[in-house]
Amino acid sequence: MIIRRGLTILLGLAGVSLLVYGAAFSQHQVSYEEKVAPPPLPPEPPLPPFIRPGPGGAPPPFIKPPPRPPQQAIIHVKYVTEREAKLVLEATRGGVILTEDGKLKRTYSGAPPSGCPT
C-alpha cells in the first residue's frame, strides 16, 4: 500500500515536472517569409556617338535594347526560435502551421492574429 501510494505520487510529480518543462523551456524553430524590395536597376548605357538619333530625338527602333523585365520582390526565408507556450497560442489562432516536411511556418507577417478565426 505504501509502495503504491509512493509510486503514484512519484509519477504525478514526474508528469507535472514534464509539463512545466514543456511549457517553460521547450523551444522550436519557426520559419517566416520576409519580402524585400529589389535593388534598383542600373541605368541604361548611352548610345555610341556614331549612332545618330532618329526623328524626335529617339534612336532608331532597330537599335533600342529589349524592354527590361519587371522586377519582383525578393523573398527571404528567416528562422526564429520561440517558446512552445507561445507557439500553442499562435497555432490556436491560426498563426502557425505545420508544413508537409514537418517544419513550423508562420502564416502572417507583422502583428500576430488577434483572435480565433472561427
Summary of the structure (lengths in Angstrom):
residues: 118
radius of gyration: 29.7
end to end distance: 49.3
largest distance: 106.5
contacts: 207
relative contact order: 0.19
helix: 31%
strand: 22%
